[in-house]
Amino acid sequence: MNDKYKKYIDYIAKDIELPYIKSLEQYGLKDNECELVLSKVFNEPVIVRNNYVYNTDGNKIYFENSDSFWIKYEYDANGNEIYYENNSGYWVKHEYDSNDNEVYVENSRGYTYGNKLLIEYERQI
């Protein structure tokens, strides 16, 4: 990749805002160029399929629909979801022990849970 092209990709990555895929439409990029830009945004190589963005481990890290509803996900080194956020401002943080058991959940509504039964209840709400 030449320097001028790299600077253009970097510029777009710094310029776009959520919802990312909708923001990219104004640049008229090809699919592989969208992946280059979103790789910069997410600081890791990504694969874009339809309105989903996946990391190289196959984890869904972003979704956006045609109404600009979006969801972002983050994972730990073991593939456990540690963060979820959507465009309405709702977020959830998860913590796991060394055996990958979920031990703590906190969300934007002020709820915190430290046991598995309450965690499962929250997911169903």
Residue, then its C-alpha position, 0 to 999 in steps of 0.5 A: m500500500n503506497d503512502k498516499y493510499k495509506k493516509y487516505i485510509d487513515y483519514i477515513a478511519k479517523d473521520i467516520e462516526l457511528p454508525y460506521i457502515k452508514s458513514l462509509e457509504q459517503y466514500g464509495l469504498k470497495d468491500n476490501e477498502c471498508e475492511l481496511v478502514l474498519s480494521k483501523v477503527f477496531n485496531e485489529p484485522v476484520i472481515v465484513r459480511n453484510n452488516y456484520v463485522y467479525n474479528t479474525d477469531g470469528n467473533k462478531i464485534y459490530f453489527e449495524n442495520s439499515d435503520s442505523f441501529w448498531i451493536k458493538y462487542e468486545y472479547d477477552a483473549n479466551g473469546n468471552e464477551i466482556y463488553y456489549e454496547n448499542n446505539s441507545g446507550y445500553w451497555v453491559k460489562h462482563e468479568y470471568d474467572s480463570n476458568d472462564n466462568e462469568v463471575y460479575v456483570e454490570n450494566s448501564r442501568g446500574y445493575t450489578y450481579g455477582n452470581k450466575l442465577l441473576i446473570e441469567y435472569e438479566r440476559q432474559i430481560 
